[in-house]
């Protein structure tokens, strides 16, 4: 399964790889293009589709999820920048130690997607209320959850992502005078499919106002379809990374 997804990923990312090779002399642009390539890596590919499903469903049901997308990207920036900084400070030994844990992080993503999908279609319900303390507004609005989703999708490295980040990006980071910001640019590049999806929803005015006009029944169908897609992605992801 992983080999099959890798072939699809390579076919989609090959044009961007050619652009990257042509822009290696411009570190900022090269890091961004490399992020676009990474967005199509097998581990980021399913993660981005999942994020698109979640934020797309939220945009259609309520309002455009620009704030949530921002926190999602912020989570990615924090992870990639932190890893890049630690490798820069502590050297290759830390890099080798850290990469031992990436396969375990990656195996968790599939089951999480399945649980989210079951929640979205209504099989798992949360009817309890927490009265001991008031939940923060950031948690209610989904911003904190979006941040941690960005974090979790970023630390879930696969072999392709390892090569792109550590073997390809890090030498540019270490050789550039402003290399410290390149992992952040790379993180933004990996998020372009999500940004583009929400932009298209905004451009075609496909936000919560549409659901208000069409009624709750259509909104329920959209959410269940999104939940079913999440379950399918979760199953594919689990089969892919639990059999490597």
C-alpha positions in Angstrom: 0.0 0.0 0.0 2.8 2.4 0.9 4.6 1.7 -2.4 1.3 2.4 -4.3 0.8 5.7 -2.5 4.5 6.6 -3.0 4.1 6.2 -6.8 1.1 8.5 -6.8 3.0 11.0 -4.7 6.0 10.9 -6.9 3.9 11.4 -10.1 2.2 14.5 -8.6 5.3 16.0 -7.0 7.8 15.5 -9.9 7.0 18.9 -11.6 7.6 20.7 -8.3 10.8 18.7 -7.7 12.1 20.0 -11.1 11.2 23.6 -10.0 13.1 23.0 -6.7 16.2 21.9 -8.5 16.0 25.1 -10.6 15.6 27.3 -7.5 18.2 25.8 -5.1 20.2 29.1 -5.4 17.3 31.0 -3.9 16.8 29.5 -0.4 13.4 31.1 0.5 11.8 30.0 -2.8 13.6 26.6 -2.6 12.2 25.9 0.9 8.7 26.9 -0.2 8.8 24.7 -3.3 10.2 21.8 -1.2 7.2 22.3 1.1 4.9 21.9 -1.8 6.7 18.7 -2.7 6.4 17.5 0.9 2.6 18.3 0.8 2.4 15.4 -1.7 4.6 13.0 0.3 2.6 9.9 1.4 2.4 10.9 5.1 1.5 14.5 4.4 -0.9 13.6 1.6 -3.4 11.8 3.7 -2.9 14.3 6.5 -3.7 17.2 4.2 -6.8 15.5 2.8 -8.0 14.9 6.4 -7.4 18.6 7.2 -9.2 19.7 4.1 -12.1 17.4 5.0 -12.3 18.8 8.6 -11.9 22.5 7.7 -14.0 22.2 4.5 -16.9 20.6 6.5 -16.6 23.4 9.1 -16.6 26.1 6.5 -19.7 24.6 4.8 -21.5 24.1 8.1 -20.7 27.3 10.0 -18.2 29.8 8.6 -15.0 29.8 6.7 -12.3 28.3 8.9 -9.5 30.8 8.3 -8.7 31.1 12.0 -8.5 27.3 12.4 -6.3 27.0 9.3 -4.0 29.7 10.7 -3.6 27.7 14.0 -3.1 24.5 12.0 -0.3 26.1 10.0 1.1 27.6 13.2 1.3 24.0 14.7 3.3 22.9 11.6 5.6 25.9 11.9 6.3 25.3 15.5 7.2 21.6 14.9 9.4 22.1 11.8 11.1 25.1 13.2 11.8 23.4 16.5 13.2 20.2 14.8 15.3 22.4 12.5 16.7 24.4 15.4 17.5 21.4 17.5 19.3 19.7 14.7 21.2 22.9 14.0 22.2 23.2 17.7 22.7 19.6 18.7 23.9 18.1 15.4 23.5 14.8 13.6 23.4 12.6 16.7 20.2 14.2 17.9 18.8 13.9 14.4 19.5 10.1 14.4 17.9 9.7 17.8 14.8 11.7 17.0 14.1 9.8 13.8 13.8 6.5 15.7 10.5 7.8 17.2 8.9 9.1 14.0 7.5 5.7 12.9 5.6 5.4 16.2 4.1 8.9 15.8 3.0 8.0 12.3 1.1 4.9 13.3 -1.1 6.9 15.6 -2.6 9.2 12.9 -4.7 6.5 11.2 -6.7 5.5 14.3 -7.2 9.1 15.3 -8.7 9.8 11.8 -11.1 6.8 12.3 -12.2 8.1 15.7 -12.8 11.6 14.3 -14.8 10.1 11.4 -17.0 8.0 13.8 -17.6 11.2 15.8 -18.6 13.2 12.7 -21.1 10.6 11.5 -22.6 10.3 14.9 -21.6 6.8 16.0 -19.4 8.2 18.8 -21.3 10.9 20.8 -20.3 13.2 23.6 -23.4 13.9 25.5 -21.7 14.6 28.8 -20.9 18.1 30.1 -18.0 19.3 32.2 -19.1 21.5 35.0 -16.0 21.7 37.2 -14.5 24.5 35.1 -15.3 26.6 32.1 -13.6 25.5 28.9 -11.4 28.1 27.2 -12.9 29.9 24.2 -10.0 28.9 22.1 -10.8 25.2 22.8 -14.5 25.7 22.0 -13.8 27.4 18.7 -11.4 24.6 17.7 -8.3 26.8 17.4 -6.3 24.8 20.0 -7.5 21.5 18.4 -6.4 22.8 15.0 -3.0 23.8 16.4 -2.4 20.3 17.9 -3.7 18.7 14.6 -1.0 20.6 12.8 1.6 19.4 15.4 0.6 15.8 15.1 0.5 15.7 11.3 4.0 17.3 11.3 5.8 14.9 13.6 4.3 11.9 11.7 7.3 11.5 9.4 7.5 8.9 6.7 10.7 7.9 4.7 9.9 10.4 1.9 9.3 13.2 4.4 12.6 12.3 6.2 14.5 12.7 2.9 12.9 16.0 2.0 13.4 17.6 5.4 16.6 16.2 6.8 18.5 15.3 3.6 17.3 18.1 1.3 16.2 21.0 3.4 18.6 21.0 6.3 21.8 21.4 4.2 20.2 24.6 2.8 19.2 25.7 6.3 22.8 25.2 7.6 24.4 26.9 4.6 22.1 30.0 4.5 22.6 33.2 6.5 18.8 33.3 7.2 18.4 29.5 7.4 16.6 29.7 10.7 13.4 30.9 9.0 13.5 28.3 6.2 11.7 25.5 8.2 8.8 27.9 8.7 8.6 28.6 5.0 8.7 24.9 4.4 5.8 24.4 6.8 3.7 27.0 5.0 4.5 25.2 1.7 3.2 21.9 3.1 -0.1 23.6 4.0 -0.9 25.1 0.6 -3.5 22.5 -0.4 -5.5 23.3 2.8 -5.1 27.1 2.2 -6.2 26.7 -1.4 -9.3 24.7 -0.5 -10.5 27.3 2.0 -9.7 30.1 -0.5 -11.9 28.4 -3.1 -14.7 28.0 -0.7 -14.5 31.7 0.1 -14.2 32.6 -3.6 -17.3 30.6 -4.6 -19.1 31.8 -1.4 -19.6 28.2 -0.2 -19.6 28.9 3.5 -22.1 28.5 6.3 -24.6 30.9 4.6 -25.2 28.2 2.0 -26.1 25.7 4.6 -28.5 28.1 6.3 -30.3 28.5 2.9 -30.4 24.8 2.1 -31.4 23.6 5.6 -30.0 21.4 8.3 -30.7 18.2 6.5 -28.2 19.0 3.7 -25.7 20.1 6.4 -26.1 16.7 8.1 -25.5 14.9 4.8 -22.3 17.0 4.2 -21.0 16.2 7.7 -21.7 12.5 7.4 -20.0 12.3 4.0 -17.0 14.1 5.5 -17.0 11.7 8.4 -17.2 8.7 6.1 -14.2 10.1 4.1 -12.3 10.5 7.3 -12.9 6.8 8.2 -11.8 5.6 4.8 -8.6 7.8 5.0 -8.0 6.5 8.5 -8.3 2.9 7.4 -6.0 3.4 4.4 -3.5 5.3 6.6 -3.6 2.5 9.3 -3.1 -0.3 6.7 -0.3 1.7 5.0 1.8 2.5 8.1 1.1 -0.5 10.3 2.4 -2.8 7.6 5.7 -1.0 6.8 
